C-alpha cells in the first residue's frame, strides 16, 4: 500500500494550514461566498442543499484499517455518524460545520489522507479495479500506474485549471471493473503479440448531459511512455477544449466534434514533440512505487478448504453469501470478499461510524489490513483466507454488512439526489430503497441474476444511469418529480449507453416499471441470459410494449 513520502506530507500540511486561514477569513466576513468558493472547492468542500459537504480522496479506492478508523472517527465527531462512499471510490461527509473542516483535514493528514483535487477543473481522484493486486485475471497491479498518475497530476501547474473536471481510470484485466470506457481517459493494461505489457488508451468517454463511450486512440502504448502520452492528451485538451460553454467543455465534446481519428493525430503530433524532452519517469522511480504495492506475505495454502466446504454445506445463508459476495483470488487458499453497502431498504453507499470501525477491525484481523472502495458504492476485503470466510461472514452479518446481493437487483447505484444535492431535480434514495424492498426476496434476486440498476437525480448523471442495464433519471416537470427509464446500458468491457424507452413516470410508477421490465425479461430470457443479454437480443420495442401496455 502506498505511503506518503516527505513531499506528500509537506504539501498536504501546507495546504491544510492555508485553508485554515481561508476559513477563518470567511467566518470573519473578510471573504464573501463568491470569493471563498474557488478556495473551498480546491479542498473538496462543496455547499450542498442543506449544509457543506466534504469529499475525501481515496486514491484508487485503497484504504488501511487505520485510515478507515479515522473516517469512522470523523463521522462520529464531526458529522451525523455516517459517511457516503461514492462512484469515484471516495467518501463524502454531508454535514460538517465550516469551522470544523480544517480540523477534519488535519485529522485526515495524520493518516495520510486529504481532500485535494476532489473537486474543481483538475485531474480528479484516479480510480481503478477494486480487485487490483488480488484478481486472478489481471496481468499486473494497475494501482502502480494510478499512483504514478496521482503524483504527476497533483498540483500540476499546466493542468490545475482545465476547461472542465477530468477523470482517469486504469484497469489491468479484460473484465472491466473500473468502467474505463466512460472516463475522460481510460487505460487498459494488456499484452501485445510480443508479450510486452502496455496500455490501450481510450479517450472521450463520459456521462452527464451528453454521454459518450470513449474511443481508442492508441491500441498499445509502452508503459514507459505513459506520462508523456497523458501530457500530450491534456495539452491538446487544454488548448482546444471549449471554455465559453460549461456544457461543451469536457474532452468528450472535443473528441467527438473533431472526430476520434483527427483527435488522435493531434495527440500523436504533440507527443512527438514532448518525447524529445524526456519527461517520462525513470525505471528506478517506477520500481520504487511498485515496491509499495508488493503483495502481502501470503501463507502457502491448499486451493480448497475442508472447513469452508463443511460450513457451505451446513449453512444455506452462508452458502448464498459465498455465491454472491466472494470472488476468485489469484493466490491459492484465498478469496476476495465484497461487502454490500446496500441492505434491503437502506441508503446505497452509506456506512455508519460503527460499521466503518468494524470493517477496519475485520480487515486488520483477516485481510492483511487492507480495504477497497468500489465504484459501485460497496467495500472489498481483498485478501481473505478461505478458511476464515465463515468468521468474516459472521462478523459482517453482526453489523448488517452481509447482504448477499452483489451484482443483483438491490445492489443499486444511486446519487444523493434532492435529499442533499442542490443540483438535483428529484430524489434518488427513496426510489432505490423502494426497489430494493420490492425485490427483498433473496431467492427471487438470485433467480433474476445479474442486473445493474443505476439512478441519477439529474442530468449530471452522478448515479451513472446511462450505463445501467436499467437506468433511472429524475426529471422535473413543472415542479413535480418524474423519472425517465433507459435500458441496455453497460459500464463494463461491453460498454454501451442506455436507450430512453418512453415518457417519464411518477415515483410510484417508476418502481412498478422496474417490476414490469424484470417480469418481461423473466418470461422471455433464454438459458443463461442476463437481463442485458435478453434486451440486446430482443431490442427495445418488446420491452417498451411490456412497460407501457397497461398504461
N, C-alpha and C positions, 0 to 999 in steps of 0.2 A: 504494500500500500504506500502511496506517495507521502512523503513527509516534507514539511517546509524546510527550505534552506534559509540562509541568513538574509537573502534578498526578499523572499516571500514574507518573512517575519517583519522586516523593516517597512516594506511598502504598506502592509496591512496596518501596522501600528500607526504609521504616519497618517494614513487615510482616516482611521478612527479618530485620531486627535484633531484633524482638520474638521471632520464632520461634527465633532462635539462643539467646536467653536461656532460652526454654522447654525446648529440647533439653538445654541444659547442666543445668538443674534436674532433668530426667528422668534423665539419665545419672548424676547425683549422688545419685539416690534421694530427692530432695526432692518429686517428684511421683510418684504411683502411676500405673499404666497407665490406670486409670479416670479419673483427673484429667487425664492427658495426652491422652486420646483426642479430646475435642472440640477441643483446641488443634491437634493434628496434622491432623485432618480439615479444619479451616479452611485448611490449607496443602497440601491434596491428598495427604496421606500416609496410606496405609492399612496395616494389619497383615494380611498375607495368610497363606497356609498355611505357608510356609517362611520368609518374610522380609517386610520392609517393601516397599511398592510406592508409587512417586511418580507421580502423574498430573499431567502438564504441560498447561496450556491452550494450544490453538492456535486463537484466535478465528476463527470462520467458515472454518477449515481453511487459512488463508493463511500461508505462510512465505517468508522471503527465503533466499537462499543462505547468508548469514551466520548466520542462525538455525539452519538445517539443519546447518551445520558445528558449531555449538555442541552441538546434540543428539548429533551423532556423537562429539564430544569427551567429553561426559558419559557416553555409553555405554561408551566405551573406558576412561575414567579411573575411573569410579565404579560401573559395572555389569559385566556379563559380555560386553560387546562387541556389544550389540544393544538395540533398543527395539521396543516393540509399539504400532502405530498402531490406534486404536480406532474404534468406530462413532459416537463423538461428535467425530470429527475431532481427537482429542487424541493424545498419545503417553504411554505408561506405561513406566517403568523398574522392573523386577521385583526387583532385587537391591541396592538402595542400602543402605549401612550408616547407621544413625541418626545417628551422629556426623558423617557427610559431608553430610547433607541441607541444612543451612544454606549450606554452600559451593556445593552444586549450585544452590540458589536464588539465591545471589549471582551465579554464572556466568550463569544464565538472565536475571537482571535486566540484566546487561551488554549483552544483545542484545534488550532489550525483550520479555522473556517472563517468565512467572510460573506459579504453580500455584494461585492464588487462585480460590475458588468452583468448583473441580473436584470437590468433594465437599460433603456437608452438606445441610441442608434450606434451600437457597437457589436462586437462579436460576443454573443451570449454564452452561457454555460454549454460546453461541448458534451454531447450525450453519446451513449454507447449501448451495446448489448448488456443487459443486466446479468447475463451469464458469463461475461468476459472472464477469461482465466480459468473457467471451470467447464465450459461447454465441450462436449465430445466432438462437435462438428466444426470447431474453429481452427484456423491454421496458425494463429498466434494470438496473444492477448492484445486486443485493439486499444486498451487503455493507455498503453505506452505512447501511442500516437496521439491520443486525446490529450495527454499531459504535455507532449511536445507542442501541440497547438495552443493549449492553455498558456504555457509560458510565453510563447511567441506573441499571442494576441493580447495579453494583459497589458493595458496602458500603451498599446502600440500607437505611436504618435500619428501615423498616417491613417489609422482605421478607428480612431476614437469617435469620429463624427461622420459616420457613413450616411448615405441618403436615408437609410432606414435600418431597423434592427436586423441582425444577421445570425443565422443558426446553422451549426455544423453538427453532423452525426457520423460516427465511424462504426463499422461492423467488420468482422473477420470470418463470417460464416455465409454459406449460401442461403440459409434460412435467415431472413432479415427480421431481427427482433428490435431494431433501432429505427425503423421507418426512414431509412436513408433517402428514399426516393421522393420524399415530401419535405426536404430540407433545402435551404439555400445552397448548401453544398453537402452532398452525401458521399462518403468514401467507403468503398468495399474492398477490403484486403482479399486478394486471391492470388493464385499462381498462374504464370504463363506457361507456354508449352515447354519452356526450358526448365521449369520447376522453380523459377525465381518468384519471390513474393513482391507484390506491388499493388497499386490502387487503381480500381475503376473510379473515375471521377465523374460524379453526377451533379449537375448544376441546374438551378432554376425551378426546383420544386417548392411547394408551399401551399398553404391552405388559405383561410381568410376570405376576403371579398372576391378575389379572383384566384381560384385554386388551379394548380398545375402539378402534374407529375414531372419530376426532373428529367433532364436529357443527359445522356452520357456524352461528354465532350472528349474524354480520353479513356480508351479501353484499358490501358496499362501504363501506369506511372511508376517508375522505380522508386522505392521508398526514400532513397537519399535525396530525391528532388522534391519531397512533399512541400516544404516551406516555400521554396521559390515558386512552385506552381500555384500554391494558395495566394502568395503575394501577387502574382500576375492576375489571377481572377479578381482579387479585391481591388487592385489598381484599376482594372478596366471598369469595374462596377463603380468605383468612387468617381471616376472621371465621366463616365457615360450615363450613370443612373440618374433618374429624374429627381430633382429637389423642389420642383414647382408644384407638385401634386402628391399629397400624402398617400393617396390610394394607388398611385402608379410608381412608387419609389422603390419597391422591392426588386431584387435582382431577377426574380421570375418574370417581371414585366419586361425588363431589358432583354433577357434571353429570348423570350417568345416574340418580342417585336422585331428584334434583329434576325431571328432565326438561329437555331442551335448551331448550324454549320458556320455561319458568319461569326457568331459569338466565339466559337471555338477557335476560329482563325485569329480573332483579335487577341485572345488569351495566349495562343501559341507565339504570336509576334511579340507580345510583351514579355513572355517568358524567355524567348531567345535573347532579349536584351538583358534581362535580370540575371540569367545564369552566368554572365560574364563577371558579375560582381561577387560570385561565390558566397551567397548569403545562407546557404544550407548548413545545418548543424554538422559538425564533425562526428565521425563514427564513435569517438570516445564519449561524447556527450550523450548520444543516443544510448550507448551502453550503460552510462551512469543512470539514466532514467529507467532503463529496462531493469536494472538491478532492484529498483524499488518495487517492482511488480513480480519479483521472484515468487514462485508458488510456495505455499506453506509446507512445512515438514510433514507430509502425509505419511501415515502408517502403511505398511505393506499388508494388505487385507485381501481375502478371497473375494471374488466377484459377487458371490451370493452370501446371504446371512440366514442361517437356520433360525435364529431368534426372530428375525424380521418375518420370515415366512410363517412361522407359528402364529405370530400376532396377526398377520394378514388373514390367515385362515380362521382365526377365532373371534375377530372383532370386525364386523362389517362396516362400521363407521370409519375405523382406521383404514380399512381396505379402500373405501371410497376416496378418502383424502389422499392416499398414495396414488391412486389413478389420476386425480385431477391436479394435485398441488406439488408433485415431485417431478423432477426431470433428470435425465441421464447425465452423469458426471464423467469427465474424461479419465478419472483415476479409479481403478477397481476398488470396490468396497465403499464408495462414497456416492452421495446423491446431492442434487440441488433442490432446495426447499423453497417453494413460493408461499409467501404469507399474504393471505387475502385481506385487504382493507375495504372489503365490500360485503359486510354482513347483511343479511336479508333485512331490508328496511333502513339500512344505515346510510351515511353520507359518504359517497365514494372518495377515497383518498385521505379521509380523516383518521388520525390516531390520537388517542388521549396521552397525556403525560405518563400515566400509569402503564399504558400499553408500550410506549416507546422505551421506558425503563426496563420493562420485562423483556422486550426484544433484545435490548443491549445485554442483559444477563444471559439470555439463551444463546446469543451469538458468541459471547465470551466463553461459555462452557462447551458449546457444541459445534461452532462454525469458525474456528480459528480467528475469533474476534473480528469478524467481517460481516457487513450488512450491505445490501444493494437496494437502491430505489429504482423502480421500473417506470418506463414512460406510460404504462397503463395504470399508474397510481397504486401500485402494490409494493411489497417489500420482498426481498430474497435473502435467504441464508445460503451462500454459495458452496460451502464445503462441510457437509454433514455426513458422518459415518452412517452407513445403512443400519448398523447395529443400534444407533442412537435415535433412529427416526420415530420410534414409538414414544420415547421420552420427550422428544421435541414436540410431537403432536399433542401430547397431554399438556405440556407447558403452554403451548399456544392456545389450546382449547380453553384453558383456565382463564385466558384473557380475551376470549371471544375473537381470536385471530386464526381460527382453523376452519373457517367456512370453506367447504370443498367445491369451489366454483370457478377456479382459474380458467379463463377462456370460454366460460359458459354464459348463459343469458344474464345472470345477475352480476357478472363481472363487468360493470358498466363504467366507461369513462364519462365524466360529467364535469363541466366547468362550474365555478361557484355561482354563476348566474346572477339574477336580480336579488338574491338574498344578500349579496356582498358587493357586486361589481356595478360601478356607475355607468359602464358602457352597455350593459346587458339590456335586452328588450323583455326578456321573460325569465322565469325561474327554471333552473335545470335540475336542482337537487330533488324537489318533490316528484318530478317525473321519474327520475332514476329510482327513487325509493318505491314508488308505486309499481313500477315494472318489476322490480325485484320481489316485491310482495306478491304480485300476481303469479310469479313463477317460483314461489317459495318451495315447492315440492322438488327436492333434490333428485329424486328418481326421474321426474319429468325433465329437469335440466340436463341430466346425463343423456336421456333419450334424444333430446333436441340436438345435442352435440355442440361443436364449436360455433359460437355466434358472437360477433363483436358489435355491441350496441354503443353508440357514442353520441353524446348530447351536448349541444352548444346553445348558450342563451342569447347569442347574437351572431352576426355575420363574421365577426373576428375569428370564430372557429377554434376557440381555446379548448373545446371538447372534441376536436378532430372529427366532427360529424361527417365531413366529406369522405373520409376513408373508413367509415363504419359499414359493416355488412348491412346494418340498418342504422341510418343516421337520422338524428332529430335536431332540427334547427328552430329555435324560438324566434318568432317574428311578431312585431307589434302591429295590430290592425285597429286604428282609431282608439287606442288606449286599452285594448283587450289583448290578452296573451294567446297567440296561436302557435302551432307547431307544424313545420313542413317536414315531410318524410322523404329521405333519399335512400336508395337501395343499390347494392352492388359495389360499394367502395371497399378498398383494402389498402392498408399501410404496410403490407408485408412485401416480400420479393416479387409478388404478382400485383404490384401497386396499381390501383385504379381509383377513379373518382366516382362517387355515387351519383345516380340519376334521380332527379326530382320526379316523383310519381303522380303528383296532383296537388289539389288545393290544400291550404292549411287547415289544421284541425284544432279543435279546442283541447284543453289539457286533458279532460276526461276522454275524449275521442282518441287522443294520441296514444294513450295506454291501450285502449281497445284495438287500435290499429295494429300495434305490435303483436297483440294476441292473434288477430286475424291473419297477419302475414306469416307468423310462425305456424299457425294451423294449416294454411295452404301449403307451405313448404313440407310439412309432415305428411300431407296427403300425396304430394307429387314427387317426393325425393326418390332417388334410386339408391340401391345399396351402397353404403359408404360415402354418400354425398353429404357435405356440409350445406348449410343454408346458402352460402355464397356460390357453391358449385351448382346447386339447383337453379338459383337465379340466373347464373350465366348460361346454363343450358337452355332454359325456357325463355329468357328475355323478360323485359319489363312488363309487357302488356298483360300476361296472365296474372301477375302479382297485383297490378293496378286494378284489374277487374275484380279480383278477390277482395281487395281493400275497400272499394267503393260500391260494390254491387248492392249492398243493403242500405246505402246512404240515401 
